[in-house]
């Protein structure tokens, strides 16, 4: 085993592939070695998203007096939407980059530059794909919920009130849904669709008393579309006009402004064309290009390997040639020579057969079955580098959702909805009648099915195109565990993205008190002010102003013209109407529609030209009493099926070779070769030693011990008087010196010794860790461990979420016995106070739910590791996971909330509280005709230009929407008893609790909400529980042994015979040459 301490990058790149270089840190933030910067579509830096442009094209209080397809009605709102898309795109990209920078790369060992670059680029590519896809899905879902909840815009683009006066009944108010003739000639109605294929025009009509009045079309604006809502009509528009100066100049000439604006300049290198729709640009988060920098040098510096080790495996080659020295045998030493030779050989042969060493073997082009077998036999050392490091999940995984039968049933078909719709005009209008409102429920069901399928399809497309990085072939078990874990995480993320968006929209819809057709409003004249005012509806003694879940059973009603009353004929069990279609539907079940008899009973009252030819749902497939909400909460999916193919993965990985090391005795051929080499040297050495000993004994016996001159004998050894002596002495010196050097290197060279301990206890592992930290490896018997088995994470929320201010008691107290709209003006905080605190309570509930669900999801997710981690490494991994968790947890919530706020504002959705738009005093003295709306102002800021306008009141804020007011408020007033409730009926926030809070009192509610109201996350990791779950089958460790005396002697003997012969010849040549040079005769000249 060879070790290189603190290797430089250059040294690392020269190491063999089997080198093991452990990073001094195992996790690194991507921001340490990557740099990302996005450039956006030029419209986001153009004049057309500036306040100057928005004010110039705003018609202000006159907006609703133009024709509903006239650009002057909705143009400013459309460009507010465009500016919002730019802000949201930049925020999403910045947020994604920040998250990417702070997320971590786990790298226990140094990655090669190729693997590193491939892995980082694929991670960047994944976030580049994921962020736009999530935004696109959320935007589409929010638009669908908006249209199907029949939310009314302050602009007369989807609904308008018609004031009718008659002598008998007086003044009455009728709500109409707008219909459009689209550019392809088809009819479209805002009650059921977006209606986006309508050319945007300038029409010479102002203040028409009837929507049927047609004026002269003065101009159709190139690329722009009109429609039911500004956001959706802007999405289907293009920016063609705004590349042409004459077009922009002509457009601005229809407004009372002297401002001038510069057009955009088309770039042929742009990703988008001039006629690209806004939707196609927004779907890519308006990004034009990316600038990416990845530094391998910075990564290597962060990794900072303290050492690299690798095994240098030598085969026993033919180093040991066998030779026989030609030395004359003495008769007396023959038997001794034979005895010593064979006894020494017996010892060395026995050692050679018993000695084991690390062997290395390479299998070329291994098949999948060969790999599986090798993995079973050599799990610790097997290494099979992939030729294809990155591959799409689609190459080896397939996922298929099995949807609820509803999504393929008659109940969501156009035919079924059309079957209900015709009866609408045949009966007197009554909001609770199934024949009036039933179609909207089934449209919502159809929408949920379509959006769920689209969300899954989009997310699945992104997932399957996501790259899986695998530099080495994974084991079959590890592969399946990892992919299954990734799939489960993907499913949970996809479902959560969908349902969290719906939940947040429901919360803001209730908090903003948005007007939903006639479901939650009734229009009457205020008895105090004499103004037209909306009041919240009541269902079963439940007031929609205080609860979104108010509902009652929907049914079929008969109208008594004599008494002008409605009598219920039949009820549809557990099918409800309520404050808005979504809330009522989610509370409902489809019991009646599992029963054909129930459906046929309803059919008796449906006056349709279509005959009943529909099938009921199958009660054997799903429980009939299941609520729609429970179906939606699983993304309309009953079951998932997935197929993971290891052979496909292996074929894509396509390893060229597999290398593995194992400790084993040398094979017989190598042992025989070694013995032959040893035999030559051993026989020659024994001959020499025995001859010397025998000669020495012979001198003693001949001359006697007394006459033996030891000093003369020693001197005679070193005397060099004859050529033979010179050769002999030089030969001796060369052999001794060479053998000494070889012995030192062979006997004291490093050798790796590997020890295996089966089923070690925790104390044994701890002891081994302190002694063999660098080489200790313990394979887990369970490579997939649930986080909940060893990790406990708890959360602490801001004190406001446990205060009186989020209680129903407080909210009812603020509403009082008389509706606040009868007591206060819109500029007064009390006017919308109960709605503001409803939103605050919803944020607390949603935050707690999101955090609880996220912690449950974390607990049941898999911690995957094939090797047992040390306590410090585990803590590092868990802390990294918690940091990422706390960073990503609010990300979806914040993005969804921002998108909902921006689309709500741009669509100019009206609040029941009339805090943004109010009914104008009729300019029609006859009292009959279309009613118009005008925007309110707060401290000079018009709600027609910004939904975030607010004004100070009673230490708090009031504004265009309760949501915007509470988000911009701080905790200061809530911590002051005199400010919030001088009566002391409700306690102010404890100011001492703010000391322990990470949020100061002057922090806005928005800042706290953006952190999901979380003060801190507390985690506790049990290493004992982790060790128990891992349950290592065995631990192996290696150490370096530098003392190999027997090996050194054996190697020395095997070389001796050959060295004696070689150095004998060399000594003769050197001495001969030397003597020749000294005896050379130099000729002299004589006279």
Residue pairs with C-beta under 8 A, 6 or more apart in sequence:
1 309
1 310
1 311
1 312
1 750
1 751
1 752
1 1038
1 1040
2 309
2 310
2 311
2 312
2 750
3 307
3 308
3 309
3 1040
4 11
4 15
4 307
4 308
4 309
5 306
5 307
6 305
6 306
6 307
7 15
7 21
7 305
7 307
7 308
9 297
9 300
11 308
12 19
12 21
12 110
12 300
12 305
12 308
13 113
15 21
15 308
15 310
16 310
17 383
17 385
17 659
18 310
18 311
18 383
18 659
18 661
19 308
19 309
19 310
20 109
20 308
20 309
20 310
21 109
21 110
21 305
21 307
21 308
21 309
22 108
22 109
22 110
22 305
22 306
22 307
22 774
23 107
23 108
23 109
23 110
23 303
23 304
23 305
24 303
24 304
24 305
24 306
25 302
25 303
25 304
25 876
26 106
26 107
26 108
26 873
26 876
26 877
27 104
27 105
27 106
27 107
27 876
27 877
27 880
28 104
28 105
28 107
28 299
28 302
28 303
29 101
29 102
29 103
29 104
29 105
30 100
30 101
30 102
30 103
30 104
30 105
30 120
30 123
31 100
31 101
31 102
32 298
32 299
32 302
33 120
33 294
33 295
33 296
33 298
33 299
33 302
34 100
34 101
34 120
34 124
34 292
34 293
34 294
34 295
35 291
35 292
35 293
35 294
35 295
36 97
36 100
36 101
36 124
36 290
36 291
36 292
36 293
37 290
37 291
38 93
38 97
38 287
38 288
38 289
38 290
38 291
39 287
39 288
39 289
39 290
39 291
40 86
40 89
40 90
40 286
40 287
40 288
41 270
41 272
41 281
41 286
41 287
41 288
42 264
42 265
42 267
42 270
42 288
43 49
43 82
43 86
43 239
43 242
43 264
43 281
43 286
44 86
44 89
44 90
44 286
46 242
46 262
46 264
47 53
47 261
47 262
48 79
48 82
48 239
48 242
48 261
48 264
49 79
49 82
49 83
49 86
50 83
51 945
52 259
52 261
53 79
53 259
53 261
54 76
54 79
54 80
54 83
54 945
55 76
55 257
55 945
56 252
56 255
56 257
56 259
56 261
57 71
57 72
57 75
57 76
57 79
57 251
57 252
57 255
58 76
58 942
58 944
58 945
59 65
59 66
59 72
59 73
59 76
59 255
60 935
60 942
60 944
61 920
61 934
61 935
62 72
62 206
63 72
63 73
63 74
63 76
63 155
63 935
63 944
64 73
64 154
64 155
64 156
64 920
64 932
64 933
64 934
65 206
65 207
65 932
66 72
66 73
66 203
66 205
66 206
67 73
67 201
67 203
67 205
67 208
67 215
68 156
68 157
68 160
68 178
68 211
68 226
69 180
69 198
69 199
69 200
69 201
69 203
69 226
70 201
70 202
70 203
70 205
71 200
71 201
71 202
71 221
71 224
71 226
71 251
71 254
72 202
72 254
72 255
73 155
73 156
73 157
74 155
74 157
74 226
74 230
74 233
75 200
76 944
76 945
77 155
77 230
77 906
77 907
77 908
77 944
78 224
78 230
78 231
78 233
78 234
78 237
78 906
79 234
80 230
80 905
80 906
80 945
80 946
81 230
81 231
81 234
81 902
81 903
81 906
81 907
82 234
82 278
84 902
84 903
84 905
84 906
85 278
85 282
85 286
85 902
86 286
87 902
88 135
88 895
88 898
88 899
88 902
89 135
89 282
89 285
89 286
89 287
91 895
91 898
92 131
92 135
92 285
92 895
93 131
93 285
93 287
95 891
95 894
95 895
96 127
96 130
96 131
99 127
99 887
99 888
99 891
100 123
100 124
100 127
102 883
102 884
102 887
103 884
103 887
103 888
104 880
104 883
104 884
105 119
105 120
105 123
106 877
106 880
107 303
108 873
110 300
110 303
110 305
110 308
111 119
111 299
111 471
112 471
113 296
114 389
115 389
115 469
115 471
116 294
116 296
116 299
117 294
117 296
118 389
118 390
118 469
119 389
119 390
119 469
120 294
121 292
121 294
122 390
122 466
122 467
122 469
124 292
125 467
126 466
126 467
128 290
129 462
129 465
129 466
130 462
131 285
132 283
132 284
132 285
132 287
133 458
133 459
133 462
134 497
134 892
134 895
135 282
135 285
135 895
135 899
136 282
136 283
136 458
137 454
137 455
137 458
137 459
137 497
137 498
138 497
138 501
138 895
138 896
138 899
139 282
139 899
139 903
140 451
140 454
141 451
141 455
141 498
141 501
141 502
142 501
142 505
142 899
142 900
142 903
143 194
143 229
143 231
143 232
143 235
143 903
144 447
144 450
144 451
145 447
145 502
145 505
145 582
146 229
146 903
146 907
146 909
147 158
147 190
147 193
147 194
147 228
147 229
147 232
148 440
148 443
148 444
148 447
148 581
148 582
149 444
149 509
149 514
149 516
149 580
149 581
149 582
150 159
150 177
150 191
150 440
150 516
150 517
150 519
150 580
150 581
151 509
151 514
151 515
151 516
151 907
151 909
152 158
152 159
152 514
152 515
152 516
152 517
152 909
152 910
153 159
153 228
153 229
153 230
153 907
153 908
153 909
153 910
154 908
154 909
154 910
154 916
154 917
154 933
154 935
154 943
154 944
155 230
155 908
155 933
156 178
156 211
156 930
156 932
156 933
157 178
157 190
157 226
157 227
157 228
157 229
157 230
157 233
158 177
158 178
158 190
158 228
158 229
159 175
159 176
159 177
159 178
159 190
159 517
160 175
160 176
160 178
160 211
160 930
160 931
161 173
161 174
161 175
161 176
161 523
161 919
161 930
161 931
162 173
162 174
162 175
162 176
162 929
162 930
162 931
163 171
163 172
163 173
163 922
163 924
163 927
163 928
163 929
163 930
163 931
164 171
164 172
164 173
164 174
164 928
165 171
165 172
165 926
165 927
165 928
166 172
171 927
173 523
173 532
173 931
175 517
175 518
175 523
176 211
177 189
177 190
177 191
178 189
178 190
178 195
178 211
178 228
179 187
179 188
179 189
179 190
179 195
180 187
180 188
180 189
180 190
180 195
180 198
180 226
180 227
180 228
181 187
181 188
181 198
182 188
182 195
182 197
182 198
183 197
183 198
183 199
184 197
186 197
188 195
188 197
188 198
189 195
190 228
191 440
191 517
192 417
192 439
192 443
193 228
194 227
194 228
194 229
194 232
194 233
195 227
195 228
196 225
196 227
196 228
196 232
196 233
196 235
196 236
197 225
197 236
198 225
198 226
198 227
198 233
199 220
199 221
199 224
199 225
199 226
200 220
200 221
200 224
200 225
200 226
200 233
200 237
201 217
201 218
201 219
201 220
201 221
201 226
202 217
202 218
202 219
202 221
202 254
203 215
203 216
203 217
203 218
204 215
204 216
204 218
205 213
205 214
205 215
207 923
207 932
208 215
208 930
209 924
209 928
209 929
209 930
210 929
210 930
211 930
219 250
219 254
221 241
221 247
221 251
222 240
222 241
222 244
222 247
223 237
223 238
223 239
223 240
223 241
223 275
224 237
224 238
224 241
225 233
225 234
225 236
225 237
226 233
227 233
227 236
229 907
230 906
230 907
230 908
231 903
231 906
231 907
234 278
234 906
235 277
235 278
235 279
235 282
236 277
236 278
236 279
237 277
237 278
238 274
238 275
238 276
238 277
238 278
239 264
239 274
239 276
239 278
240 247
240 274
240 275
241 247
241 248
241 251
242 248
242 263
242 264
243 263
243 264
243 265
243 266
243 274
244 263
245 262
245 263
247 263
248 261
248 263
249 260
252 259
252 260
252 261
266 274
270 288
271 284
271 288
271 289
272 280
272 281
272 288
307 774
309 774
309 775
311 358
311 360
311 661
311 752
313 358
313 359
313 360
313 661
315 670
316 666
316 670
316 673
316 674
318 673
318 677
319 677
319 1054
319 1055
320 673
320 674
320 676
320 677
320 678
320 680
320 681
320 1054
320 1055
320 1058
321 677
321 680
321 1057
321 1058
322 676
322 677
322 679
322 680
322 1057
323 680
323 684
323 1057
323 1058
323 1060
323 1061
324 680
324 683
324 684
324 1057
325 683
325 684
325 687
325 688
325 1057
325 1060
325 1061
327 684
327 687
327 688
327 691
328 691
329 337
329 687
330 690
330 691
330 694
332 694
333 690
333 691
333 693
333 694
336 690
337 686
337 687
337 690
340 686
340 690
341 682
341 683
341 686
344 682
344 686
345 675
345 678
345 679
345 682
348 675
348 678
348 682
348 1050
348 1053
349 671
349 675
351 1046
351 1050
352 666
352 671
352 674
352 675
352 1050
353 665
353 671
354 665
355 665
355 666
355 1047
356 663
356 664
356 665
357 663
357 664
357 665
357 666
358 661
358 662
358 663
358 752
358 754
359 661
359 662
359 663
359 664
360 659
360 660
360 661
361 659
361 660
361 661
361 662
362 657
362 658
362 659
363 370
363 374
363 657
363 658
363 659
364 656
364 657
365 656
365 657
366 374
366 384
366 655
366 657
366 658
368 646
368 647
368 650
368 651
370 658
371 384
371 473
371 650
371 655
371 658
372 476
374 382
374 658
374 660
375 382
375 475
375 476
377 660
378 660
378 661
378 662
379 475
379 779
380 777
380 779
380 1036
381 660
381 661
381 662
382 658
382 659
382 660
383 472
383 658
383 659
383 660
384 472
384 473
384 653
384 655
384 657
384 658
384 659
385 471
385 472
385 655
385 656
385 657
386 470
386 471
386 472
386 473
386 653
386 654
386 655
387 653
387 654
387 655
387 656
388 652
388 653
388 654
389 469
389 470
389 471
390 467
390 468
390 469
390 470
391 467
391 468
391 470
391 649
391 652
391 653
392 464
392 465
392 466
392 467
392 468
393 463
393 464
393 465
393 466
393 467
393 468
393 483
393 486
394 464
394 465
395 648
395 649
395 652
396 468
396 483
396 644
396 645
396 646
396 648
396 649
396 652
397 464
397 483
397 487
397 642
397 643
397 644
397 645
398 642
398 643
399 460
399 463
399 464
399 487
399 640
399 641
399 642
400 640
400 641
400 642
401 456
401 635
401 637
401 639
401 640
402 637
402 638
402 639
402 640
402 641
403 449
403 452
403 453
403 636
403 637
403 638
404 622
404 631
404 636
404 637
404 638
405 617
405 618
405 621
405 622
405 638
406 412
406 445
406 449
406 590
406 617
406 631
406 636
407 449
407 452
407 453
407 636
409 615
409 617
410 416
410 614
410 615
411 442
411 445
411 590
411 593
411 614
411 617
412 442
412 445
412 446
412 449
413 446
415 610
416 442
416 614
417 439
417 442
417 443
417 446
418 610
419 606
419 608
419 610
419 612
419 614
420 434
420 435
420 438
420 439
420 442
420 606
420 608
421 439
422 607
422 608
422 609
422 610
423 435
423 605
423 606
423 607
423 608
424 435
424 436
424 439
426 607
427 433
427 435
427 436
427 559
427 607
428 559
428 566
429 436
430 436
430 557
430 559
430 566
431 437
431 518
431 519
431 577
432 552
432 554
432 555
432 557
432 566
432 577
433 554
433 555
433 556
433 557
433 566
434 554
434 555
434 556
434 572
434 575
434 602
435 556
435 605
435 606
437 519
437 554
437 577
437 581
438 554
440 581
441 554
441 575
441 581
441 584
441 585
441 588
444 581
444 582
444 585
445 585
445 628
448 628
448 632
448 636
449 636
451 498
452 498
452 632
452 635
452 636
452 637
453 636
455 494
455 497
455 498
455 635
456 494
456 635
456 637
459 490
459 493
459 494
459 497
463 490
468 483
470 649
470 653
473 650
473 653
473 655
473 658
474 482
474 649
475 866
476 646
477 783
478 783
478 864
478 866
479 644
479 646
479 649
480 644
480 646
481 783
481 784
481 862
481 864
482 864
483 644
484 642
484 644
484 862
485 784
485 861
485 862
485 864
487 642
488 861
488 862
489 861
491 640
492 857
494 635
495 633
495 634
495 635
496 853
496 857
496 892
497 892
498 635
499 632
499 633
499 635
500 850
500 892
500 893
500 896
501 896
502 582
502 632
503 846
503 849
504 846
504 893
504 896
504 897
504 900
505 900
506 548
506 582
506 583
507 839
507 842
507 843
507 846
508 839
508 897
508 900
508 901
508 904
508 963
509 516
509 548
509 580
509 582
510 547
510 548
510 579
510 838
510 839
510 842
511 835
511 836
511 838
511 839
511 842
511 962
511 963
511 966
512 835
512 839
512 904
512 909
512 911
512 961
512 962
512 963
513 536
513 545
513 832
513 835
513 911
513 912
513 913
513 962
514 580
514 904
514 909
514 910
514 911
514 912
515 521
515 534
515 909
515 910
515 911
515 912
516 579
516 580
516 581
519 537
519 577
519 578
519 579
519 580
519 581
519 584
520 536
520 537
520 544
520 579
520 580
520 912
521 534
521 535
521 536
521 537
521 912
522 534
522 535
522 537
523 532
523 533
523 534
524 532
524 533
524 535
525 531
525 532
525 533
526 532
526 533
526 821
526 822
528 822
529 822
531 918
531 919
532 919
532 931
533 821
533 822
533 914
534 912
534 913
534 914
535 819
535 821
535 912
536 543
536 544
536 545
536 546
536 579
536 819
536 912
537 544
537 550
537 579
538 544
538 550
539 550
539 551
539 552
539 577
539 578
539 579
540 550
540 551
540 552
542 549
542 550
542 551
543 550
544 550
544 578
544 579
545 815
545 819
545 834
545 835
545 912
546 808
546 811
546 812
546 815
546 834
546 838
547 579
548 578
548 579
548 580
548 583
549 578
549 579
549 583
549 587
550 578
550 579
551 576
551 577
551 578
551 579
551 583
551 584
551 587
552 576
552 577
552 578
553 571
553 572
553 573
553 574
553 575
553 576
553 577
554 571
554 572
554 575
554 576
554 577
554 584
555 568
555 569
555 570
555 571
555 572
556 568
556 569
556 570
556 602
556 605
557 566
557 567
557 568
557 569
558 566
558 567
558 568
558 569
559 565
559 566
560 566
560 567
569 605
570 601
570 602
570 605
572 592
572 598
572 602
573 589
573 591
573 592
573 598
574 588
574 589
574 591
574 592
574 625
575 588
575 589
575 590
575 591
575 592
576 584
576 585
576 587
576 588
577 584
578 584
578 587
585 628
586 627
586 628
586 629
586 632
587 627
587 628
587 629
588 627
588 628
589 624
589 625
589 626
589 627
589 628
590 617
590 624
590 626
590 628
591 598
591 624
591 625
592 598
592 599
592 602
593 599
593 616
593 617
594 616
594 617
594 618
594 619
594 624
595 616
595 624
596 615
596 616
599 612
599 614
599 616
600 612
603 612
606 612
617 624
621 638
622 638
663 754
665 671
666 674
674 1050
674 1054
677 1054
677 1055
677 1057
678 1050
678 1053
678 1054
680 1054
680 1056
680 1057
680 1058
681 1052
681 1053
681 1054
681 1055
681 1056
681 1057
681 1058
681 1060
682 1053
682 1056
682 1057
683 1057
684 1056
684 1057
684 1060
685 1053
685 1056
685 1057
699 708
699 713
700 708
718 729
719 725
720 726
720 729
723 1071
723 1072
723 1075
726 1071
726 1074
726 1075
727 1064
727 1067
727 1068
727 1071
728 1067
730 1067
730 1070
730 1071
731 1060
731 1063
731 1064
731 1067
734 1063
734 1066
734 1067
735 1056
735 1059
735 1060
735 1063
738 1059
738 1063
739 1052
739 1055
739 1056
739 1059
742 1051
742 1052
742 1055
743 1048
743 1049
743 1051
743 1052
746 1044
746 1047
746 1048
746 1051
746 1052
747 1043
747 1044
747 1045
747 1047
747 1048
747 1049
748 1042
748 1043
748 1044
748 1048
749 1042
749 1044
750 1040
750 1041
750 1042
751 1040
751 1041
751 1042
751 1044
752 1038
752 1039
752 1040
752 1041
753 1038
753 1039
753 1040
753 1041
754 1036
754 1037
754 1038
755 1036
755 1037
755 1038
755 1039
756 1034
756 1035
756 1036
757 764
757 768
757 1034
757 1035
757 1036
757 1037
758 1033
758 1034
759 1032
759 1033
759 1034
760 768
760 778
760 1032
760 1034
760 1035
762 1024
762 1027
764 1035
765 776
765 778
765 868
765 1027
765 1032
765 1035
768 776
768 1035
768 1037
769 776
769 870
771 1037
772 1037
772 1038
772 1039
773 870
775 1037
775 1038
775 1039
776 1035
776 1036
776 1037
777 867
777 1035
777 1036
777 1037
778 867
778 868
778 1030
778 1032
778 1034
778 1035
778 1036
779 866
779 867
779 868
779 1032
779 1033
779 1034
780 865
780 866
780 867
780 868
780 1030
780 1031
780 1032
781 1030
781 1031
781 1032
781 1033
782 1029
782 1030
782 1031
783 864
783 865
783 866
784 862
784 863
784 864
785 862
785 863
785 864
785 865
785 1026
785 1029
785 1030
786 859
786 860
786 861
786 862
786 863
786 1029
787 858
787 859
787 860
787 861
787 862
787 863
787 881
788 859
788 860
789 1025
789 1026
789 1029
790 863
790 1021
790 1022
790 1023
790 1025
790 1026
790 1029
791 858
791 859
791 878
791 1019
791 1020
791 1021
791 1022
792 1019
792 1020
792 1022
793 855
793 858
793 859
793 882
793 885
793 1017
793 1018
793 1019
793 1020
794 1017
794 1018
794 1019
795 851
795 852
795 855
795 1014
795 1016
795 1017
795 1018
796 1014
796 1015
796 1016
796 1017
796 1018
797 844
797 847
797 848
797 851
797 1013
797 1014
797 1015
798 997
798 999
798 1008
798 1013
798 1014
798 1015
799 989
799 990
799 993
799 994
799 997
800 806
800 840
800 844
800 971
800 974
800 989
800 1008
800 1013
801 844
801 847
801 848
801 1013
803 974
803 987
803 989
804 810
804 986
804 987
805 837
805 840
805 841
805 974
805 980
805 986
805 989
806 837
806 840
806 841
806 844
807 841
810 837
810 986
811 834
811 837
811 838
811 841
812 834
813 985
813 986
814 820
814 830
814 833
814 834
814 837
815 834
816 823
820 830
820 831
820 832
820 833
820 834
821 831
821 913
821 914
823 830
824 830
824 831
825 831
826 832
826 913
826 914
826 915
826 936
826 958
827 938
827 951
827 953
827 958
828 953
828 954
828 958
829 836
829 953
829 954
829 955
829 956
829 957
829 958
829 965
830 953
830 954
831 913
831 915
831 958
832 913
832 915
832 958
832 962
832 965
833 956
835 913
835 962
836 956
836 962
836 963
836 965
836 966
836 969
837 966
838 962
839 962
839 963
839 966
840 966
840 1005
843 1009
843 1013
844 1013
846 893
847 893
847 1009
847 1012
847 1013
847 1014
848 1013
850 889
850 893
850 1012
851 889
851 1012
851 1014
854 885
854 889
858 881
858 885
863 877
865 1030
868 1027
868 1030
868 1032
868 1035
869 877
869 1026
871 1023
874 1021
874 1023
874 1026
875 1021
878 1019
878 1021
879 1019
882 1017
882 1019
885 1017
886 1014
886 1017
889 1012
889 1014
890 1010
890 1011
890 1012
890 1014
893 1012
894 1010
897 1009
901 947
901 963
901 964
904 947
904 961
904 963
905 946
905 947
905 948
905 960
905 961
906 947
908 916
908 917
908 943
908 944
910 916
910 917
910 933
911 917
911 961
911 962
913 962
914 936
915 936
915 943
915 958
915 959
915 960
915 961
915 962
916 935
916 936
916 943
916 947
916 960
916 961
917 933
917 934
917 935
917 936
917 943
918 933
918 934
918 936
919 931
919 932
919 933
920 931
920 932
920 933
920 934
922 929
922 931
922 932
923 932
935 942
935 943
935 944
936 942
936 943
936 960
937 943
937 949
938 949
938 950
938 951
938 958
938 959
938 960
939 949
939 950
939 951
941 949
941 950
942 949
943 949
943 960
946 960
947 960
947 961
947 964
948 959
948 960
948 964
948 968
949 959
949 960
949 964
950 957
950 958
950 959
950 960
950 964
950 965
950 968
951 957
951 958
951 959
954 973
954 979
955 972
955 973
955 976
955 979
955 980
956 965
956 969
956 973
957 965
957 966
957 968
957 969
958 965
959 965
959 968
966 1005
967 1004
967 1005
967 1006
967 1009
968 1004
968 1005
968 1006
969 1004
969 1005
970 1001
970 1002
970 1003
970 1004
970 1005
971 989
971 994
971 999
971 1001
971 1002
971 1003
971 1005
972 979
972 1001
972 1002
973 979
973 980
974 980
974 988
974 989
975 988
975 989
975 990
975 991
975 994
975 1001
976 988
977 984
977 987
977 988
979 988
980 986
980 988
981 988
991 1001
994 1000
994 1001
997 1015
998 1015
998 1016
999 1007
999 1008
999 1015
